[in-house]
Amino acid sequence: QVHLVESGGGLVQAGGSLRLSCAASGRTFSMSAMGWFRQAPGKERDFVAGINWSGGRTAYADSVKGRFTISRDNVKNTVYLQMNSLKSGDTAVYYCAAQPRSTIGDLYTQTQAYDYWGQGTQVTVSS
């Protein structure tokens, strides 16, 4: 069982930065593929970034490449999403997701690949 709690969301002006954190409970965090997704009002939940066990493999949606960075600290059981050069189009609820049933090289971009989800944190970018 994995319990995820996101934090770090808020209101920021366009061009600004935020860092989201996702704290995980459970002994399987260090062996879990992790991901960040976002959902804007009236839209589907979309992939933002993913990372494997060790943090050596990452993947990003084209819309955030070069602006967002996913990382993890397996000692603190936390995954991060550093968001720079924010745009109004980044406004959404951001969700953290975990898949403990993964192997060391795995990372996933599909929502259905993840078994556990956090409650979400709101990010609002004003133009």
Secondary structure, DSSP 8 states (H G I E B T S, - for coil): --EEEEE--EEEETT--EEEEEEEESTTGGG-EEEEEEE-TTS-EEEEEEE-SSS--EEE-TTTTTTEEEEEETTTTEEEEEE-S--GGG-EEEEEEEESS--TT----SGGG-SEE---EEEEEE-
